[in-house]
Each structure stands twice: as C-alpha cells, then as structure tokens.
Amino acid sequence: MYVTLSSEFSPANADICVAHHASVAATQRKSLSVGTHLFREGDMANNIYEITSGVFRLTRVLDNGRRQVIAFGLPGDIIGFPNGTFHHSDCEAIQSAEVIAHRRHALDTLEGDHRTHQRLLHAALREISAMQDHFMMLARKSAIEKVASFLITLAERIGTPIGSYMTCALPMSRADIADFLGLTIETVSRTLTRLRKQNIIALDTSQTVLIKDMDALVTAAQASD
C-alpha cells in the first residue's frame, strides 16, 4: 500500500486462489502472529505472497542506520516481488495475518492457473506505478498533504462507513507512519491534531481515526496539485 495506490484491487480469497491452480502444491496458506517476519532482506525469494487478512510492514535500513518504511501490505495486496532472486526488504506482521504463498518456480515456468499469473503480473505493474507516485509524493507534498493522502488511501482500503462518516483502524504506529511519509513523529502528531482541530477527523483512540469530512480531507491532500 502506497499513499497514491489506486483502489482498483481485488482482495484475495484463499479458497478461490487454490481452486484456480492446476497444482495445489504451487500454493500454501500461512498464518502469522503480530511481530512475526514473513521474510527478511536478503532471504531467498522462493515465494510471492497474496495477503488475505491482516497488515504487514515492509522496511529497509539505510546505510546511515535510519529505517525507511517502504509500504504497508493490506488485504488484497501481493508482496514479496524480489530484487533478482532475493527479497529486498524486511516484512513483518503488525496485525495477525494470513497469506497465500505462491511458489516462484510455478510462476516462472508458467505452471498453474493462467488467471493467477495474470493477477500477479498486474499486481507487479501496479506496484511499480505506485512506487513512482510514492517517490513523487515524498519529494513534492507538504506534511498535511502527505498525512491526508495516507488517511484517504487507508480509508479506501480498510475503512468502515458509519453514517456519513468513515472510521478506520490505524494498525501502524505513529513512528511507522512517519518513516513511511518521510516525516518526524512529532510532525505526524501535530498534523493529525491540526486535522482534528479543523473538524476534518476525530481520533477516537490512538489506533482509530474517524473521518468526519472526506471532501475536506481530499482538499487537504491536493492543496498543491
């Protein structure tokens, strides 16, 4: 999940995905508890993973020792596309999660279901496009535009309508959001407070946001566009 990622995605369904494969051995379901790594940077990339539930955090440690959150994996996302033959980031569950592991060998040799191949290919192309948009956002948008864009995308993906409002869980910490948006924790907190004072959002808890005025949030995200 990138802040500019299109909402055009199809949530994975474990039963459908396995049924579509000519060889069930090409897929495997895995459940992970909070804090468990699905893979680490430098691990051999034997699988590509389709998220059916939960949330993952993908990170890299820069040469100067600072952490960069590259993306958050949400239900419907496909993660683990390798850099050559190795994973290029750490991937940790920040919510209890379940994935479908697709064997890379089956994909490379065109074994298995054609529709699954097509879905994974389209996911890879979306990831490239979304990553380019994310880099642009990091370079050009202000703090409030970044935070507003992040909340909009999160609401589109995992939000729940409550009347005219939208409630959305924040499974990631303020530090995670800051490292994802290229901001400090203090800036993220101040920006959320600013949006709250403008009556655009309400913070029910530290892990839940209520979007009260989506139109105003969209305006805040596009202020300099």
C-alpha positions as CSV (number, residue, x, y, z in Angstrom):
1,M,0.0,0.0,0.0
2,Y,1.4,3.4,-1.1
3,V,-0.4,6.6,-0.3
4,T,-1.2,7.1,-4.0
5,L,-2.1,3.5,-4.8
6,S,-5.2,3.1,-6.8
7,S,-8.1,1.5,-5.1
8,E,-8.5,-0.8,-8.1
9,F,-7.6,-4.1,-6.4
10,S,-9.2,-7.5,-5.9
11,P,-9.0,-8.8,-2.4
12,A,-7.5,-12.3,-2.4
13,N,-9.7,-15.2,-1.5
14,A,-7.9,-18.3,-0.3
15,D,-10.3,-20.9,-1.5
16,I,-10.7,-19.3,-4.9
17,C,-6.9,-18.9,-5.4
18,V,-6.2,-22.5,-4.5
19,A,-9.0,-23.8,-6.7
20,H,-7.7,-21.9,-9.7
21,H,-4.4,-23.7,-9.6
22,A,-3.8,-26.9,-11.6
23,S,-1.3,-27.9,-8.9
24,V,-2.3,-27.1,-5.3
25,A,1.3,-27.7,-4.3
26,A,2.1,-24.4,-6.0
27,T,0.3,-22.6,-3.2
28,Q,0.4,-22.7,0.6
29,R,-1.5,-20.9,3.3
30,K,0.4,-19.3,6.1
31,S,-0.8,-17.7,9.3
32,L,1.5,-15.2,11.2
33,S,1.1,-13.6,14.6
34,V,2.0,-10.0,15.4
35,G,5.7,-9.4,15.3
36,T,6.5,-12.4,13.0
37,H,8.6,-11.8,9.9
38,L,7.3,-13.2,6.7
39,F,10.7,-12.7,5.1
40,R,13.8,-10.6,5.7
41,E,16.0,-8.6,3.4
42,G,18.5,-10.9,1.7
43,D,16.4,-14.0,2.1
44,M,16.0,-16.2,-1.0
45,A,12.7,-15.2,-2.7
46,N,11.1,-18.6,-3.2
47,N,7.6,-17.3,-2.8
48,I,5.4,-14.3,-3.7
49,Y,2.6,-13.7,-1.1
50,E,-1.0,-12.7,-1.5
51,I,-2.5,-11.2,1.7
52,T,-5.9,-12.4,2.7
53,S,-6.1,-10.8,6.1
54,G,-4.0,-8.6,8.5
55,V,-1.4,-6.0,7.9
56,F,2.3,-6.1,7.1
57,R,5.1,-3.5,7.3
58,L,7.8,-3.6,4.7
59,T,11.0,-1.8,5.8
60,R,14.7,-1.3,4.8
61,V,17.5,0.0,6.9
62,L,19.5,2.7,5.1
63,D,23.3,3.0,5.0
64,N,23.1,5.7,7.7
65,G,21.2,3.3,10.0
66,R,17.9,5.0,9.6
67,R,14.8,2.9,8.9
68,Q,12.5,3.5,5.9
69,V,9.1,2.1,5.8
70,I,8.6,1.2,2.1
71,A,5.0,0.1,2.2
72,F,2.2,-1.5,4.2
73,G,0.7,-4.7,2.9
74,L,-3.1,-4.8,3.3
75,P,-5.7,-7.5,2.4
76,G,-5.7,-7.8,-1.4
77,D,-2.1,-6.8,-1.8
78,I,0.6,-9.0,-3.3
79,I,4.0,-8.6,-1.7
80,G,7.4,-10.2,-1.9
81,F,8.4,-9.4,-5.5
82,P,12.1,-10.0,-5.4
83,N,15.2,-8.0,-6.4
84,G,16.6,-10.7,-8.7
85,T,16.5,-13.8,-6.6
86,F,16.4,-12.2,-3.1
87,H,13.9,-10.2,-1.1
88,H,14.9,-6.5,-0.9
89,S,13.1,-5.6,2.4
90,D,12.1,-7.0,5.8
91,C,8.4,-7.9,6.0
92,E,6.8,-8.1,9.5
93,A,3.2,-8.7,10.5
94,I,1.8,-5.7,12.6
95,Q,-1.6,-7.5,12.8
96,S,-2.3,-11.1,12.9
97,A,-2.3,-12.1,9.3
98,E,-2.8,-14.8,6.7
99,V,-1.2,-15.1,3.3
100,I,-1.2,-17.4,0.3
101,A,2.3,-18.3,-0.7
102,H,2.7,-18.7,-4.5
103,R,5.8,-20.7,-5.5
104,R,8.0,-18.6,-7.8
105,H,9.1,-21.7,-9.7
106,A,5.5,-22.4,-10.7
107,L,5.1,-18.8,-11.9
108,D,8.5,-18.7,-13.8
109,T,7.7,-21.9,-15.6
110,L,4.0,-20.9,-16.3
111,E,2.7,-23.8,-14.3
112,G,-0.6,-23.4,-12.6
113,D,-3.6,-21.2,-13.3
114,H,-3.4,-18.6,-16.0
115,R,-5.7,-16.1,-14.2
116,T,-3.4,-16.2,-11.1
117,H,-0.4,-15.5,-13.4
118,Q,-2.3,-12.5,-14.8
119,R,-3.3,-11.2,-11.4
120,L,0.2,-11.4,-10.1
121,L,1.6,-9.7,-13.2
122,H,-0.9,-6.8,-12.9
123,A,0.0,-6.5,-9.2
124,A,3.7,-6.2,-10.1
125,L,2.8,-3.4,-12.7
126,R,0.7,-1.6,-10.1
127,E,3.5,-1.8,-7.6
128,I,5.9,-0.2,-10.0
129,S,3.5,2.6,-10.8
130,A,2.5,3.2,-7.2
131,M,6.2,3.3,-6.1
132,Q,6.9,6.0,-8.7
133,D,3.9,8.0,-7.4
134,H,5.1,7.5,-3.8
135,F,8.5,8.9,-4.6
136,M,6.9,11.9,-6.2
137,M,4.8,12.4,-3.1
138,L,7.8,12.3,-0.8
139,A,9.6,14.9,-2.8
140,R,6.7,17.3,-3.5
141,K,4.0,17.2,-0.9
142,S,3.8,19.1,2.4
143,A,3.2,17.3,5.7
144,I,-0.5,17.9,5.8
145,E,-0.8,16.7,2.1
146,K,1.1,13.5,3.0
147,V,-0.9,12.7,6.1
148,A,-4.2,13.5,4.4
149,S,-3.3,11.3,1.4
150,F,-2.3,8.5,3.7
151,L,-5.6,8.6,5.6
152,I,-7.6,8.7,2.4
153,T,-5.9,5.6,0.9
154,L,-6.2,3.8,4.2
155,A,-9.9,4.6,4.4
156,E,-10.5,3.4,0.9
157,R,-8.8,0.1,1.6
158,I,-9.9,-0.8,5.2
159,G,-12.3,1.9,6.3
160,T,-15.9,1.2,7.5
161,P,-18.7,3.7,6.8
162,I,-20.7,4.9,9.8
163,G,-23.5,7.1,8.5
164,S,-21.9,10.0,6.7
165,Y,-18.5,9.3,8.4
166,M,-15.8,6.8,7.9
167,T,-13.9,5.0,10.7
168,C,-10.5,3.5,10.0
169,A,-8.1,1.5,12.2
170,L,-4.5,2.6,12.4
171,P,-2.7,-0.7,12.9
172,M,0.6,1.0,12.4
173,S,2.3,3.3,15.0
174,R,3.0,7.0,14.6
175,A,6.7,6.1,14.1
176,D,5.7,3.7,11.2
177,I,3.6,6.5,9.6
178,A,6.4,9.0,10.0
179,D,9.0,6.6,8.4
180,F,6.6,5.9,5.6
181,L,5.9,9.5,4.8
182,G,9.4,10.9,5.3
183,L,8.3,12.9,8.4
184,T,9.1,13.0,12.1
185,I,6.8,11.5,14.7
186,E,6.2,15.0,16.1
187,T,5.2,16.3,12.7
188,V,2.7,13.4,12.2
189,S,1.2,14.0,15.6
190,R,0.9,17.8,15.0
191,T,-0.7,17.2,11.6
192,L,-3.3,14.8,13.0
193,T,-4.0,17.4,15.7
194,R,-4.4,20.1,13.1
195,L,-6.9,18.0,11.1
196,R,-8.8,17.3,14.3
197,K,-9.0,20.9,15.2
198,Q,-10.3,21.7,11.8
199,N,-13.1,19.1,12.5
200,I,-12.0,17.0,9.5
201,I,-11.1,14.0,11.6
202,A,-11.6,12.8,15.1
203,L,-9.2,10.5,17.0
204,D,-11.3,8.0,18.9
205,T,-8.2,6.3,20.2
206,S,-4.5,6.4,19.2
207,Q,-5.3,3.4,16.9
208,T,-8.6,4.6,15.4
209,V,-9.4,7.7,13.2
210,L,-12.9,8.9,12.3
211,I,-13.0,10.8,9.1
212,K,-15.8,13.4,9.5
213,D,-15.4,15.4,6.3
214,M,-13.9,13.4,3.4
215,D,-14.2,16.2,0.9
216,A,-12.2,18.5,3.2
217,L,-9.6,15.7,3.6
218,V,-9.3,15.3,-0.2
219,T,-8.8,19.1,-0.5
220,A,-6.1,19.0,2.2
221,A,-4.4,16.2,0.2
222,Q,-4.4,18.1,-3.1
223,A,-3.6,21.6,-1.8
224,S,-0.5,22.0,-4.1
225,D,-1.6,19.8,-7.0
